[in-house]
Amino acid sequence: MSKIAFVRIAEGLGNQMFMYASSYALSKKFNFKLFIDCESGFFKKKNQARGQKYLLNIFNITAPLAKQEFLFNNYIKDIKRKFLKKTDLLRKNKFFLLEKLDSEKKTSFYNFDFTQKFANKIYIEGHFESENYFLDFKKEVLKNFTIKNKFVNCKNKFIPLLKKNNSVSIHVRVHRFTGELNERKDILNINKSNQFTNSSIVYAKKGMDFFKKNSKNPVFFVWSNDINYISNKFKNYNCIFINNNNNIVDDFYLFSLSKHFIVSPSSFHWWGAWLNQNPGKICLRPKNLNPSNNTDFWPASWIPI
């Protein structure tokens, strides 16, 4: 009997891409037919309040969407899912392939143990935020994550600027944690966001100084969800600030045209840098900032500063 797997997609675009890429590689390696669950991770009110939705449809994804009968896309079905996950510990043929987390909810890359038996129908859940899960299938993953032509704005004014200059992509995320905690913890949340932003700016400036010393005439292209705030932080640098009104398709397409990257501590910019196919690209990454719970989040070839 043929084996099938369903990957549960959730959260923001960068996380969705890790979930799909790792599951795609697993399906190829262990001969599963992969289907995408694009609903179960988004139906709850908290997901909708955060504006989370399925976004992988902008890419030329090869895996088809799962049929409704295989989804856990409402509260009753989600209770069933949680029950199945609990009882899976006692089941000989496992229904769930889950990312392993330690007591502090940290993880790292590990080779999946398929000596244990799985059912012919399995559900894959986890973030799997390391290239090591899918590096052996890099060409296929790159192809899956090409943007559909109908979504690309070829008239974007930044395209010729990125092409003609020695362009370095920078992404600074502001207000990262605002609104994610309850009202009693707003002050803590704001302080956490400010600390993250300030650390990201300090790191970005170190990266800019690196390129000024080690690259010819670098021009820094800065993306942010708050351009007005960030532009004041880089007055003394040769920067072009990109405002696409947070259009993720335009952002991803422009990332593909950048020559180099000062990769921000975010899965979104991580993927922009990883997918970029400039053969001479230099990717810097922060030495002491990791937005993931995966200790192997940063590729070994990227330079820590």
N, C-alpha and C positions, 0 to 999 in steps of 0.2 A: 504494500500500500504506500502511495506517495505521502511524503511528509509536508505539512504546511505550518507556517509560522505567522503570527500577527504581531506587529510592533506597535506598541501604544505610544502615540505621538502627543507631546504636551509642551506647555510653557512657551518661551519665545523662540524666534527663528533659529538662533544659534544652537540652542538646546535641541530643537527639532531635528536639526541637521546631524548632530552627533547621534541621536537616537536612530535615525534612518541609516546613516553610513555604517554604524557598527552592526546593525541588524542585517543590512544588505550583505556585508562581508561574511557574517555568520551563515547566512542562507547559502552563499556560494561555497563556503568552505565545507559545510556539513550537508549540503544537498537538500535544503528546505525550499519550498515555494513560498516566497514572502508576500504578505498582504499588509496594507497600511490601515490601522485603526485611527482615523482622523477625527473621531467624535468623542470617544470616552474620556479623553483628557481635557475636554473643554466645556462640557455641559453644565458644570456646577456654577452657581452664582458668583463665587469668589474668582473663578477664571474669567468670567464675562466682565466682572467689575474691573479687572486688571487689563481688559482689552485683549486677552489672549485668544487666539484662534489659529486654525490650521493654515500654514503659510507655504508649505512645500509645493503647492500647485503652481508656483511661479517658475519652477524648474522642470526640466525634462526627465522627471522621475519615471523609472521603468516599472516599479512595483505597482500593481493595481490596488484600488481601495477595497477593503473588506466589505462583505455583505452585512446587512443589518443584523442578521441572526447570530453573527459572531462578535458583536459589539457589546460593551458594558456602558451604554450611553444614556442611562437614566439612573435615578437613585436606587430603585429596586434592583436593577441589574448590577449596580456597583456593590450592593450588599452581597450579592451572590459572588461577585469577583473576590471580595475580601474573604469570604468563607472558603472559597476554593484555594486561595493562597495559604490560609491557615492549615487546611487539611492536606495540602500538597506535601507538607513535611512528613506525612505518614504514607503517602502514596508511592507505590513502587515505580510506576511510570509517570514522571513529573509532567504537569501541565504548564508550569511557569519556569522560564529562564530569567533569573533576577540578578541584577548587579549586586555584588557582595559589598557590604558596608561593615565597618568595624563599630565599636561601641560609641565612637564619637562621630559616626556617620561619614567617615573618611574612607576613601577607596584608592586603588591604584590598578594599573593594568595587570591582568592575569589571563592565562590561557584557560578557556572554558574546558571543564572536565566532562567529556561526553562518554566517559566510561559508565557513568550513571545513566539509567534508562529514562528516556523521555517518551511521552505519548506521540502519536502521529500528528497531533494538533497541539502546538504550544503557543504560549503568549510570552513575548519578550518585553520586559520592563526595566528601565534604568537609564541613566544619562550616558555612561560609557565615554566620558570626555577625555579621550586620548587617541591620537592618530594611530597608535600601535594596534588598535582593534581593526583598522581597515587599511593600513599602509600597504599590505600585500595586494590590495585591489584598487590602488590609487587611480589608475587610468579609468577604471569603470566608475569610480566615485566622482571624479572630475566630470565625466560625461553626464552622469545623473544630475549634477548640480550646475549644468549650463542653463542660463535663463532663457525661457521661451521668447522667441523673437517678437511676438506681439506685445510683450511687456516692456521692451527696451526703448528708451527715448534716445534715439540716435542724434537728436538735435540739442542735447544738453550742452550748455555753453562751456562746461568744464572739460569736455572731452578733448578738444585740441590743446588746452593748457596742460593737461596731464600727459599727453603724448609728446609735446615738444620740449618739455622741461625734464630735468632730472628730479622727478616727482617723488616725494616721500609722504606716505599716507599716515595720518595721525587721527586717532579717535579718542575723544574725551567725553565720558559719560557723566552728566551732572544729575543730581537728585536721584541717585540710584535707589536708595532705600525709602524715600519719602512715600508715605501712604501704605507701606507694607506692614506696619505695626499698628496696634490699636491706639486710640486717642490718648490714653494715659502714658504712652511711651513715645509720643510725638517728639519730645525734646531729644530723647536718646536716638531716635530715628534720624532726625535732622543732623545731629552731631556725627552720627555714623556716615551719613551721606557726605557731609562736608569733609570729613577726614579722608574718605575714599577719593573724592574729587581732588583735594589738595595733594594727596600722594600721587595721583595720576598725572597732575600737572608737573610736579617735581620730576617724575620719571620721564615725561615727554620732553622736558627741557634738557635733561641729560642726553636723551636720544638725539635731539636736535644738535647739541654740541658735538656729539659723536660724528654725525654726518657732515657737519661743517669742517671737521678736521680730517675726515677720511673719504670724502666724496666731493666731486667737482660741482660747484654751483647748485647745491640742493635747493629745491623749492618745496616748502612744506604746505601740504594740503590738509586742512584741519576740518574734521567732521565733529559735530556735537549736537546734542538735543537742546542745547541752549547757547547758540552762537553769540548772542549779545554779551553773555557773561564771560565766555571763554575768550573772545577776541581781545578783551582788556588784559588778559593774562599773558599774551604773547606779542606785545607791542614792539619788542626789540628784535623780533625774528621776521624773516622773509616768508610770510604766510599768506596763503589764499584760503579764505574761509568758505566752506561749502554748505550752502543751505538748500537742501532738497525738500524742505518741509517734512523731514523724517520719512521720505519715500524710500523704503528698503530696497526696492528693485533698482532705482537709480543709484543708490549707494553701492549696492553689490556690483553693478556694472562698472561704476567708476573705480571701485577697488581693483577690478581686473586690469585697469589701464595704468595703475601706479607702478613706478619702477621699484620702490622700496617701501618698507613698513617699520614704523615704531608701533609695534602691536600693543594695543591697549589691553588691560585686564578684563576682557569681555569675550564671550564666545562668539559674538557677532563679528567683531573685528578679527578675531582668530581665524574665522572661516574666510574672511576677505583676503587675508594674507596667505592662508594655506592654498586656496584655490587659484591665486595669482600665478600665472605661468611664465613670467619674465625670467629667463634663464640666469640672469645676473643679479637677481634680487637679493637684497640684504634684509633680513628680518631681525629686529631687536625685540627683546621681551623683558619685562621687569624681573629683576632678580628676587625681589621680596614681596611681590604682589601676585596672588593666585586667586582668581574669582571662583575657581572650581573646588569641589571636595576631592578631586582626583589629583594625587601627587604627581602623576605623569601627564598633566595637562599640557605642559609646554613641550613642543618638539625639540629633540636634542640638537638639531642643526641651527636653531635660533640662538642669537647671541644675548646672554643675560647682562644687563647693566644695572 
